[in-house]
Amino acid sequence: MRVDFETSFGKTPKFEVDVGARICILGEHSDYVPWLRSNIITFSSANQRMRAQISPRLDGVIKIATTLEGCLSSEFSIQDVQITGDWLEALNSREIPDLHWSNYVKGAVAYLVNKRQIKNGFELLIDSDIPASAGASSSSALTLCGLAAAHLANEIPWTPEDLAVMGGEAEWFVGTRGGMMDHATMMFAEEGGMLKLEFSPFEVGLIEDCLGCRWFSVFTHPADKGGAVRDAFNELAFVQREIIPSYLEGGEDRVELERLLERLPVAIEHEKFGLVRVRDRFQFVMNEYNRVQSLLSHTMKNDWGYISGLFDSSWNDTRDLLGTHTPEMEQVAAELREKPEVLGVKVLGAGFGGNLLVCTKQDVDLGPDTVEHQPGKGFNIRILQPND
């Protein structure tokens, strides 16, 4: 990778950042929910990683390149991406940028220009085996690499929580309005363990992986992140952040939330999103929360039947309550479930294609088109020596 960096930029890199794919076990679409202290079980993959080499600059120029085929190099300046005023309001008033892998780095730079008034740019080379448009959040890994590069170039310190929060908000630059689950997983993950993420307020706990399962991802087809798919994802976030809180009357305790379903409209018409299924979106989050609590209570029991039921329930809900499945996803999942060693299949990430997460018993062979994931270390940075 150093040779590629020197070929691209004519100098040696100073830093290397390494971050793993995000694997969400249960708790999808919960990190942007303000009305429930959501729990999410995740880990960072030791088997799919993104690596970035970085050289700080003393001017406002950013040059980025990658070893990945089909991704052209890009150069821009801090002034080119500068956004003033309130970050979200400014983004909402702007056109969404055309799809390009560099937008995630541009978003990181634009965010720090807005929040920290950074002045210095950097050279950045990306190498990755996290598949794009697959639900393992290569986009969030790229955003974190851009944030780290900009911090290093401007000698700004950070904490893991700083970068997790920044990553979630910086990624809004590309047009999505998600949360920080991916970035928090990548920043806090530890080798051999899973994380329990809680939000409002944010807390991280390490869970020993005692389920006795193995975890695989199976790719179906690319998930298009633009246009209708992006709007469908933003609609989910809009319902959780704007619609459901307006119906809360007496607080946010569990009794109030259980009664809330009866008061919510089945659906509403929205100028941008069309017909929005409010009650289904609420029910999904509540069901997912209960599944997380159930899985946490069974982490030491190796109850295969119970675990299978949780994943079957999650699969049914992403299909029926969220509508994030495609025919290809359904076909692949059905074929996987026919294997006796498979305990469960679920959507990995936002859906509409991408990866399926497969939970299996120990003795299994899913063939060459699968990737096994073991819990690995999250974000890591090191200073490169001349002979590295």
C-alpha positions as CSV (number, residue, x, y, z in Angstrom):
1,M,0.0,0.0,0.0
2,R,2.9,2.4,0.7
3,V,4.1,2.0,-2.9
4,D,0.6,2.9,-4.1
5,F,0.6,6.0,-1.9
6,E,4.0,7.1,-3.2
7,T,2.9,6.5,-6.8
8,S,-0.3,8.5,-6.3
9,F,1.2,11.4,-4.4
10,G,5.0,11.4,-4.8
11,K,5.7,11.2,-1.0
12,T,5.5,8.8,1.9
13,P,2.5,8.5,4.2
14,K,2.8,9.5,7.9
15,F,-0.2,7.8,9.4
16,E,-2.2,4.6,8.8
17,V,-5.8,4.1,9.9
18,D,-7.5,0.7,10.1
19,V,-11.2,0.2,10.7
20,G,-13.5,-2.9,10.4
21,A,-16.9,-3.4,8.7
22,R,-19.9,-2.9,11.0
23,I,-21.9,-6.1,11.7
24,C,-25.2,-5.5,13.4
25,I,-26.7,-8.5,15.1
26,L,-30.0,-6.9,16.2
27,G,-31.2,-3.4,16.7
28,E,-31.2,-2.1,13.1
29,H,-32.8,1.3,12.4
30,S,-32.8,2.2,16.1
31,D,-29.9,4.6,16.5
32,Y,-31.8,7.6,15.2
33,V,-34.9,7.0,17.4
34,P,-35.2,9.8,20.0
35,W,-38.2,8.5,21.9
36,L,-36.7,5.2,23.1
37,R,-33.4,4.4,24.7
38,S,-32.6,1.9,22.0
39,N,-30.2,-1.0,22.5
40,I,-28.2,-2.4,19.6
41,I,-25.9,-5.4,19.5
42,T,-23.0,-5.0,17.0
43,F,-19.4,-5.9,16.4
44,S,-16.6,-4.8,14.1
45,S,-15.4,-7.4,11.6
46,A,-11.9,-8.8,11.9
47,N,-12.3,-10.2,8.4
48,Q,-13.3,-7.1,6.3
49,R,-11.3,-3.9,6.9
50,M,-10.7,-0.5,5.4
51,R,-7.1,0.9,5.6
52,A,-6.2,4.5,4.9
53,Q,-2.7,6.0,4.7
54,I,-2.5,9.7,5.3
55,S,0.0,12.6,4.8
56,P,-0.9,16.0,6.2
57,R,-0.5,19.1,4.1
58,L,0.1,22.7,5.1
59,D,-2.5,24.2,2.7
60,G,-6.2,23.7,2.1
61,V,-5.9,21.1,-0.6
62,I,-7.2,17.5,-0.2
63,K,-6.1,14.8,-2.6
64,I,-7.7,11.3,-2.3
65,A,-7.1,8.1,-4.2
66,T,-7.9,4.4,-3.8
67,T,-6.6,1.0,-4.9
68,L,-10.2,0.0,-5.7
69,E,-11.1,-0.4,-9.3
70,G,-13.6,2.0,-10.9
71,C,-13.1,4.8,-8.2
72,L,-11.3,7.7,-9.8
73,S,-9.0,10.0,-7.8
74,S,-10.3,13.3,-6.6
75,E,-8.8,16.7,-5.6
76,F,-10.7,19.6,-4.0
77,S,-10.0,22.4,-1.6
78,I,-11.4,23.2,1.8
79,Q,-13.0,26.3,0.2
80,D,-14.8,24.1,-2.4
81,V,-16.8,22.2,0.3
82,Q,-17.2,25.0,2.9
83,I,-20.7,25.2,4.4
84,T,-21.6,28.0,6.8
85,G,-24.4,28.3,9.3
86,D,-26.4,25.5,11.0
87,W,-25.1,22.2,9.6
88,L,-28.4,20.4,9.0
89,E,-30.3,23.5,7.9
90,A,-27.6,24.3,5.4
91,L,-27.6,20.7,4.0
92,N,-31.4,20.7,3.8
93,S,-31.3,23.9,1.6
94,R,-28.6,22.5,-0.8
95,E,-28.9,20.1,-3.7
96,I,-27.7,16.5,-2.9
97,P,-24.4,15.9,-4.6
98,D,-24.1,13.5,-7.4
99,L,-23.1,10.0,-6.3
100,H,-19.3,9.6,-6.0
101,W,-17.2,7.8,-3.4
102,S,-15.3,11.0,-2.6
103,N,-18.4,12.6,-1.2
104,Y,-17.9,10.8,2.1
105,V,-14.5,12.4,2.5
106,K,-15.9,15.7,1.3
107,G,-18.6,15.5,4.0
108,A,-16.0,14.9,6.7
109,V,-14.0,17.9,5.6
110,A,-17.0,20.1,5.2
111,Y,-18.3,19.1,8.6
112,L,-15.0,20.1,10.3
113,V,-14.8,23.3,8.3
114,N,-18.2,24.1,9.7
115,K,-17.6,23.0,13.3
116,R,-13.8,23.5,13.8
117,Q,-12.8,25.9,11.0
118,I,-9.9,23.7,9.9
119,K,-7.3,25.1,7.5
120,N,-5.0,22.3,6.4
121,G,-5.7,19.6,3.9
122,F,-4.1,16.1,3.4
123,E,-3.4,13.3,1.0
124,L,-5.4,10.1,1.6
125,L,-5.1,6.7,0.0
126,I,-7.9,4.1,0.7
127,D,-7.6,0.3,0.4
128,S,-10.5,-1.8,1.5
129,D,-12.2,-5.2,1.3
130,I,-15.4,-3.9,2.8
131,P,-17.8,-4.3,-0.1
132,A,-19.6,-1.1,-1.3
133,S,-23.4,-0.9,-1.3
134,A,-23.6,-4.1,0.8
135,G,-24.8,-3.0,4.3
136,A,-21.5,-3.4,6.1
137,S,-21.1,0.4,6.1
138,S,-18.1,1.0,3.9
139,S,-19.4,4.6,3.7
140,S,-19.1,5.1,7.4
141,A,-15.6,3.6,7.4
142,L,-14.7,6.1,4.7
143,T,-16.2,9.0,6.6
144,L,-14.2,8.1,9.7
145,C,-11.0,7.9,7.7
146,G,-11.7,11.3,6.3
147,L,-12.4,12.7,9.8
148,A,-9.2,11.2,11.1
149,A,-7.1,12.6,8.3
150,A,-8.5,16.1,8.8
151,H,-8.0,16.0,12.5
152,L,-4.4,14.8,12.1
153,A,-3.6,17.4,9.5
154,N,-4.9,20.1,11.8
155,E,-3.4,18.6,15.0
156,I,-6.9,18.4,16.6
157,P,-7.3,15.8,19.3
158,W,-10.4,13.6,19.5
159,T,-12.1,10.9,21.6
160,P,-13.8,7.8,20.2
161,E,-17.1,9.3,21.1
162,D,-16.2,12.6,19.3
163,L,-15.5,10.7,16.0
164,A,-18.6,8.6,16.4
165,V,-20.9,11.6,16.8
166,M,-19.1,13.5,14.1
167,G,-19.3,10.6,11.7
168,G,-23.0,10.3,12.0
169,E,-23.6,14.0,11.3
170,A,-20.9,14.3,8.6
171,E,-22.5,11.6,6.6
172,W,-25.6,13.7,6.2
173,F,-23.6,15.5,3.5
174,V,-24.4,12.8,1.0
175,G,-28.1,13.2,1.5
176,T,-28.9,10.5,4.1
177,R,-30.2,11.3,7.6
178,G,-29.0,8.3,9.6
179,G,-27.6,7.9,13.1
180,M,-24.2,7.0,14.5
181,M,-24.5,3.2,15.1
182,D,-22.0,2.3,12.4
183,H,-19.4,4.9,13.5
184,A,-19.8,4.0,17.2
185,T,-19.3,0.3,16.4
186,M,-16.2,1.1,14.5
187,M,-14.7,3.4,17.1
188,F,-15.4,1.2,20.2
189,A,-15.2,-2.4,19.1
190,E,-12.8,-4.8,20.8
191,E,-11.4,-8.0,19.5
192,G,-13.4,-11.1,20.5
193,G,-16.4,-9.2,21.9
194,M,-19.7,-7.7,20.9
195,L,-21.0,-4.2,21.8
196,K,-24.2,-3.2,23.3
197,L,-24.9,0.4,22.2
198,E,-27.4,2.6,23.9
199,F,-28.5,6.0,22.8
200,S,-30.1,9.1,24.5
201,P,-27.8,9.2,26.4
202,F,-25.0,7.3,24.6
203,E,-23.4,4.4,26.4
204,V,-21.2,1.5,25.2
205,G,-20.9,-1.9,26.9
206,L,-18.8,-4.9,25.9
207,I,-20.6,-8.2,25.7
208,E,-18.7,-11.5,25.7
209,D,-19.7,-13.6,22.6
210,C,-21.0,-16.7,24.3
211,L,-23.8,-17.6,21.9
212,G,-21.7,-20.3,20.3
213,C,-22.7,-19.2,16.8
214,R,-20.8,-18.3,13.7
215,W,-21.6,-15.2,11.6
216,F,-21.5,-15.0,7.8
217,S,-22.5,-12.4,5.2
218,V,-23.9,-13.4,1.9
219,F,-24.1,-10.8,-0.9
220,T,-27.4,-10.5,-2.9
221,H,-27.0,-7.5,-5.2
222,P,-25.8,-3.9,-4.8
223,A,-28.0,-1.6,-2.8
224,D,-28.5,1.6,-4.7
225,K,-27.9,4.4,-2.3
226,G,-29.3,7.1,-4.5
227,G,-32.8,8.3,-5.5
228,A,-35.8,6.3,-4.3
229,V,-33.7,4.0,-1.9
230,R,-32.2,7.0,-0.2
231,D,-35.6,8.6,0.2
232,A,-37.0,5.4,1.6
233,F,-34.3,5.3,4.3
234,N,-34.8,9.0,5.1
235,E,-38.5,8.4,5.4
236,L,-37.8,5.9,8.2
237,A,-35.7,8.4,10.0
238,F,-38.3,11.2,9.5
239,V,-41.1,9.1,11.1
240,Q,-39.0,8.3,14.2
241,R,-37.6,11.8,14.7
242,E,-40.6,14.0,13.7
243,I,-43.9,12.1,13.5
244,I,-43.9,9.7,16.5
245,P,-42.6,12.3,19.1
246,S,-45.5,14.6,18.2
247,Y,-47.9,11.9,19.5
248,L,-46.2,11.4,22.9
249,E,-48.3,12.9,25.6
250,G,-47.2,11.8,29.0
251,G,-43.5,11.1,28.7
252,E,-41.5,8.3,27.2
253,D,-41.8,5.4,29.7
254,R,-42.7,1.9,28.5
255,V,-46.3,2.2,29.6
256,E,-46.7,5.3,27.5
257,L,-45.1,3.7,24.5
258,E,-47.3,0.6,24.7
259,R,-50.3,2.8,24.6
260,L,-49.0,5.0,21.9
261,L,-49.6,2.4,19.1
262,E,-53.4,2.9,19.5
263,R,-53.0,6.7,19.0
264,L,-50.7,6.6,16.0
265,P,-52.3,6.9,12.6
266,V,-51.8,3.9,10.4
267,A,-50.4,6.2,7.7
268,I,-50.1,9.8,6.7
269,E,-49.6,11.6,3.4
270,H,-46.3,13.6,3.2
271,E,-45.4,16.1,0.5
272,K,-42.0,14.5,-0.1
273,F,-42.3,10.8,0.9
274,G,-45.9,10.2,-0.2
275,L,-47.9,7.7,1.9
276,V,-45.9,7.0,5.1
277,R,-46.8,4.0,7.2
278,V,-46.4,5.4,10.7
279,R,-47.7,2.6,12.8
280,D,-45.6,0.0,11.1
281,R,-42.4,2.0,11.6
282,F,-43.2,2.4,15.3
283,Q,-44.0,-1.3,15.7
284,F,-40.7,-2.3,14.0
285,V,-38.6,-0.3,16.5
286,M,-40.5,-1.7,19.5
287,N,-40.2,-5.3,18.2
288,E,-36.5,-4.8,17.5
289,Y,-35.9,-3.4,21.0
290,N,-37.7,-6.5,22.5
291,R,-35.6,-8.9,20.3
292,V,-32.4,-7.3,21.6
293,Q,-33.5,-7.7,25.2
294,S,-34.4,-11.3,24.5
295,L,-31.0,-12.0,22.9
296,L,-29.1,-10.4,25.7
297,S,-30.9,-12.7,28.2
298,H,-29.9,-15.8,26.1
299,T,-26.2,-15.1,25.5
300,M,-25.1,-17.9,27.8
301,K,-27.7,-20.5,27.0
302,N,-27.1,-21.6,23.4
303,D,-30.8,-22.0,22.9
304,W,-30.8,-22.6,19.1
305,G,-34.6,-22.7,18.7
306,Y,-35.0,-19.4,20.6
307,I,-32.3,-17.7,18.6
308,S,-33.7,-18.9,15.3
309,G,-37.1,-17.4,16.3
310,L,-35.6,-14.0,17.0
311,F,-33.9,-13.9,13.5
312,D,-37.1,-15.2,11.8
313,S,-39.0,-12.4,13.5
314,S,-36.5,-9.7,12.5
315,W,-36.6,-11.0,8.9
316,N,-40.4,-10.9,8.8
317,D,-40.5,-7.3,10.2
318,T,-38.0,-5.8,7.8
319,R,-40.1,-7.3,5.0
320,D,-43.6,-6.5,6.4
321,L,-43.1,-3.4,8.5
322,L,-40.3,-1.7,6.7
323,G,-40.5,-3.0,3.2
324,T,-36.7,-3.2,2.7
325,H,-36.6,-6.5,0.9
326,T,-36.2,-7.3,-2.8
327,P,-37.1,-10.5,-4.6
328,E,-33.4,-11.5,-4.9
329,M,-33.0,-11.1,-1.1
330,E,-36.0,-13.3,-0.5
331,Q,-34.7,-16.0,-2.8
332,V,-31.2,-16.1,-1.3
333,A,-32.6,-16.1,2.2
334,A,-35.0,-19.0,1.4
335,E,-32.1,-21.1,0.0
336,L,-30.0,-20.4,3.1
337,R,-32.7,-21.4,5.5
338,E,-33.0,-24.8,3.8
339,K,-29.5,-25.7,5.2
340,P,-30.0,-27.4,8.6
341,E,-26.9,-25.7,10.1
342,V,-28.4,-22.2,9.5
343,L,-30.1,-20.8,12.6
344,G,-31.3,-17.5,11.1
345,V,-31.0,-14.9,8.4
346,K,-31.5,-11.1,8.6
347,V,-31.0,-8.0,6.6
348,L,-27.6,-6.4,7.3
349,G,-27.8,-2.6,7.1
350,A,-30.5,-0.6,5.4
351,G,-31.7,-3.3,3.0
352,F,-32.9,-2.9,-0.6
353,G,-30.1,-5.4,-1.5
354,G,-26.6,-5.7,-0.1
355,N,-25.6,-8.4,2.4
356,L,-27.6,-10.8,4.5
357,L,-26.3,-11.8,7.9
358,V,-26.4,-15.5,8.5
359,C,-26.2,-17.0,12.0
360,T,-25.1,-20.7,12.0
361,K,-24.1,-23.5,14.2
362,Q,-20.4,-24.3,14.4
363,D,-20.3,-27.1,11.9
364,V,-21.3,-25.5,8.6
365,D,-20.1,-25.0,5.1
366,L,-22.0,-22.2,3.2
367,G,-19.7,-22.3,0.2
368,P,-17.2,-20.0,-1.3
369,D,-19.5,-17.0,-1.9
370,T,-19.8,-16.2,1.8
371,V,-17.6,-14.2,4.2
372,E,-17.2,-15.3,7.8
373,H,-17.0,-12.5,10.4
374,Q,-15.4,-12.7,13.8
375,P,-15.5,-9.8,16.3
376,G,-12.4,-7.7,15.8
377,K,-10.7,-4.5,17.0
378,G,-12.3,-1.3,15.9
379,F,-10.6,1.9,14.8
380,N,-6.8,1.8,15.1
381,I,-4.2,4.3,14.1
382,R,-0.4,4.1,14.0
383,I,2.4,6.4,13.0
384,L,4.4,5.0,10.0
385,Q,8.1,4.7,10.1
386,P,10.2,5.1,7.0
387,N,10.7,1.3,6.6
388,D,7.1,0.3,7.3
